[in-house]
Amino acid sequence: MLKKVLNYLLVISFIITILVPITGVIIHKMAATFFLLLSIIHVIIYSKKMNLKRYLLLVMIIISFALGVMAFIYPDSLWESTHVIISFFIMMFLAIHMFLCHRKLVSYGNCKRKENC
C-alpha cells in the first residue's frame, strides 16, 4: 500500500514538474524538489531490484536538479540549455520505466517483465 502511494505521488509530482508553462517557475522548483526526494525514497525501497540502468536514471535526475539550480543562479546560460536537454531525456526514460515496471499505474494489465522490475 505504501509503495503504491509513493508511486502515485511520484507520478503526480513528475506531472506538476513538467507543467512549467502552466504552473510557473516557483511551483516547478517545489515539485522538482519533492520529486527528487521521492525518487531517492523510491530507490531506497526498491534497492534490491536496482540495476545499473536504474542507478543511471537516478544520477541523471540528480544532475538535472543541480543544473536547474545553476540555471536559477545564472539565467539564460548554458546551464539552462543543458538542464532542458537532460530533462527531456529523463522524461523519455521515466516513461519507459513506468511502462515496463509500473504498468499497473497506467493500466490494469500485468507487467510482462515482472522479474526485471
CYANA upper distance limits for C-alpha pairs under 8 A (distance plus 0.5 A):
  1 MET  CA      5 VAL  CA      6.87
  2 LEU  CA      6 LEU  CA      6.64
  3 LYS  CA      7 ASN  CA      6.62
  4 LYS  CA      8 TYR  CA      6.72
  5 VAL  CA      9 LEU  CA      6.60
  6 LEU  CA     10 LEU  CA      6.63
  6 LEU  CA     38 LEU  CA      7.78
  6 LEU  CA     42 HIS  CA      7.82
  7 ASN  CA     11 VAL  CA      6.81
  7 ASN  CA     42 HIS  CA      8.42
  7 ASN  CA    105 LEU  CA      8.47
  8 TYR  CA     12 ILE  CA      6.67
  8 TYR  CA    105 LEU  CA      8.02
  9 LEU  CA     13 SER  CA      6.50
  9 LEU  CA     38 LEU  CA      8.29
 10 LEU  CA     14 PHE  CA      6.45
 10 LEU  CA     35 PHE  CA      6.64
 10 LEU  CA     38 LEU  CA      6.81
 10 LEU  CA     39 SER  CA      7.71
 11 VAL  CA     15 ILE  CA      6.65
 12 ILE  CA     16 ILE  CA      6.74
 13 SER  CA     17 THR  CA      6.50
 13 SER  CA     31 ALA  CA      5.97
 13 SER  CA     32 ALA  CA      7.70
 13 SER  CA     34 PHE  CA      7.35
 13 SER  CA     35 PHE  CA      6.05
 14 PHE  CA     18 ILE  CA      6.86
 14 PHE  CA     31 ALA  CA      7.84
 14 PHE  CA     32 ALA  CA      7.91
 14 PHE  CA     35 PHE  CA      6.82
 15 ILE  CA     19 LEU  CA      6.89
 16 ILE  CA     20 VAL  CA      8.02
 16 ILE  CA     23 THR  CA      7.95
 16 ILE  CA     27 ILE  CA      8.35
 16 ILE  CA     28 HIS  CA      7.36
 16 ILE  CA     31 ALA  CA      6.78
 17 THR  CA     27 ILE  CA      8.17
 17 THR  CA     28 HIS  CA      5.44
 17 THR  CA     29 LYS  CA      8.02
 17 THR  CA     31 ALA  CA      5.81
 17 THR  CA     32 ALA  CA      6.07
 17 THR  CA     35 PHE  CA      8.45
 18 ILE  CA     28 HIS  CA      7.95
 19 LEU  CA     23 THR  CA      6.50
 19 LEU  CA     24 GLY  CA      8.46
 19 LEU  CA     28 HIS  CA      7.95
 20 VAL  CA     24 GLY  CA      5.68
 20 VAL  CA     25 VAL  CA      6.66
 20 VAL  CA     27 ILE  CA      8.29
 20 VAL  CA     28 HIS  CA      6.22
 23 THR  CA     27 ILE  CA      6.40
 23 THR  CA     28 HIS  CA      7.29
 24 GLY  CA     28 HIS  CA      6.72
 25 VAL  CA     29 LYS  CA      6.66
 26 ILE  CA     30 MET  CA      6.88
 27 ILE  CA     31 ALA  CA      6.50
 28 HIS  CA     32 ALA  CA      6.42
 29 LYS  CA     33 THR  CA      6.65
 30 MET  CA     34 PHE  CA      6.69
 31 ALA  CA     35 PHE  CA      6.43
 32 ALA  CA     36 LEU  CA      6.59
 32 ALA  CA     65 PHE  CA      7.94
 33 THR  CA     37 LEU  CA      6.82
 33 THR  CA     65 PHE  CA      8.43
 34 PHE  CA     38 LEU  CA      6.63
 35 PHE  CA     39 SER  CA      6.45
 36 LEU  CA     40 ILE  CA      6.82
 36 LEU  CA     61 ILE  CA      7.72
 36 LEU  CA     62 ILE  CA      7.77
 36 LEU  CA     65 PHE  CA      8.25
 37 LEU  CA     41 ILE  CA      6.85
 38 LEU  CA     42 HIS  CA      6.48
 39 SER  CA     43 VAL  CA      6.67
 39 SER  CA     58 LEU  CA      7.88
 40 ILE  CA     44 ILE  CA      6.79
 40 ILE  CA     58 LEU  CA      8.25
 41 ILE  CA     45 ILE  CA      6.72
 42 HIS  CA     46 TYR  CA      6.59
 43 VAL  CA     47 SER  CA      5.90
 43 VAL  CA     50 MET  CA      8.14
 46 TYR  CA     50 MET  CA      7.06
 49 LYS  CA    116 ASN  CA      7.94
 49 LYS  CA    117 CYS  CA      6.94
 50 MET  CA     54 ARG  CA      6.48
 50 MET  CA     55 TYR  CA      7.42
 51 ASN  CA     55 TYR  CA      6.98
 52 LEU  CA     56 LEU  CA      6.60
 53 LYS  CA     57 LEU  CA      6.80
 54 ARG  CA     58 LEU  CA      6.92
 55 TYR  CA     59 VAL  CA      6.73
 56 LEU  CA     60 MET  CA      6.64
 57 LEU  CA     61 ILE  CA      6.78
 57 LEU  CA     90 ILE  CA      7.70
 57 LEU  CA     93 PHE  CA      7.95
 58 LEU  CA     62 ILE  CA      6.81
 59 VAL  CA     63 ILE  CA      6.62
 60 MET  CA     64 SER  CA      6.51
 60 MET  CA     86 ILE  CA      7.86
 60 MET  CA     90 ILE  CA      7.51
 61 ILE  CA     65 PHE  CA      6.64
 61 ILE  CA     87 SER  CA      8.30
 61 ILE  CA     90 ILE  CA      7.49
 62 ILE  CA     66 ALA  CA      6.71
 63 ILE  CA     67 LEU  CA      6.58
 64 SER  CA     68 GLY  CA      6.54
 64 SER  CA     83 HIS  CA      5.96
 64 SER  CA     86 ILE  CA      6.66
 64 SER  CA     87 SER  CA      6.72
 65 PHE  CA     69 VAL  CA      6.87
 65 PHE  CA     83 HIS  CA      8.36
 66 ALA  CA     70 MET  CA      6.81
 67 LEU  CA     71 ALA  CA      6.49
 67 LEU  CA     79 TRP  CA      6.29
 67 LEU  CA     80 GLU  CA      7.48
 67 LEU  CA     82 THR  CA      7.71
 67 LEU  CA     83 HIS  CA      5.78
 68 GLY  CA     72 PHE  CA      6.67
 68 GLY  CA     79 TRP  CA      7.86
 68 GLY  CA     80 GLU  CA      7.16
 68 GLY  CA     83 HIS  CA      6.28
 69 VAL  CA     73 ILE  CA      6.91
 70 MET  CA     74 TYR  CA      6.50
 70 MET  CA     79 TRP  CA      6.64
 70 MET  CA     80 GLU  CA      8.12
 71 ALA  CA     75 PRO  CA      5.70
 71 ALA  CA     76 ASP  CA      7.86
 71 ALA  CA     77 SER  CA      7.39
 71 ALA  CA     78 LEU  CA      8.47
 71 ALA  CA     79 TRP  CA      5.53
 71 ALA  CA     80 GLU  CA      5.13
 71 ALA  CA     83 HIS  CA      8.01
 72 PHE  CA     80 GLU  CA      8.45
 74 TYR  CA     79 TRP  CA      7.96
 75 PRO  CA     79 TRP  CA      8.48
 75 PRO  CA     80 GLU  CA      7.35
 76 ASP  CA     80 GLU  CA      6.91
 77 SER  CA     81 SER  CA      7.41
 78 LEU  CA     82 THR  CA      6.62
 79 TRP  CA     83 HIS  CA      6.54
 80 GLU  CA     84 VAL  CA      6.75
 81 SER  CA     85 ILE  CA      6.81
 82 THR  CA     86 ILE  CA      6.62
 83 HIS  CA     87 SER  CA      6.44
 84 VAL  CA     88 PHE  CA      6.66
 85 ILE  CA     89 PHE  CA      7.12
 86 ILE  CA     90 ILE  CA      6.70
 87 SER  CA     91 MET  CA      6.69
 88 PHE  CA     92 MET  CA      7.10
 89 PHE  CA     93 PHE  CA      6.74
 90 ILE  CA     94 LEU  CA      6.41
 91 MET  CA     95 ALA  CA      6.64
 92 MET  CA     96 ILE  CA      6.89
 93 PHE  CA     97 HIS  CA      6.61
 94 LEU  CA     98 MET  CA      6.54
 95 ALA  CA     99 PHE  CA      6.65
 96 ILE  CA    100 LEU  CA      6.63
 97 HIS  CA    101 CYS  CA      6.27
 97 HIS  CA    102 HIS  CA      7.80
 98 MET  CA    102 HIS  CA      5.26
 98 MET  CA    103 ARG  CA      6.69
 98 MET  CA    105 LEU  CA      8.37
 99 PHE  CA    103 ARG  CA      5.56
 99 PHE  CA    106 VAL  CA      8.01
100 LEU  CA    111 CYS  CA      7.18
100 LEU  CA    112 LYS  CA      8.28
100 LEU  CA    113 ARG  CA      7.25
100 LEU  CA    117 CYS  CA      7.96
101 CYS  CA    111 CYS  CA      7.10
101 CYS  CA    113 ARG  CA      7.82
101 CYS  CA    114 LYS  CA      7.38
101 CYS  CA    116 ASN  CA      8.00
101 CYS  CA    117 CYS  CA      5.40
102 HIS  CA    106 VAL  CA      7.95
102 HIS  CA    111 CYS  CA      7.81
102 HIS  CA    117 CYS  CA      8.44
103 ARG  CA    107 SER  CA      6.40
103 ARG  CA    108 TYR  CA      7.98
103 ARG  CA    109 GLY  CA      7.44
103 ARG  CA    110 ASN  CA      7.42
103 ARG  CA    111 CYS  CA      6.33
104 LYS  CA    108 TYR  CA      5.79
104 LYS  CA    109 GLY  CA      6.86
104 LYS  CA    110 ASN  CA      7.28
104 LYS  CA    111 CYS  CA      7.95
113 ARG  CA    117 CYS  CA      7.29
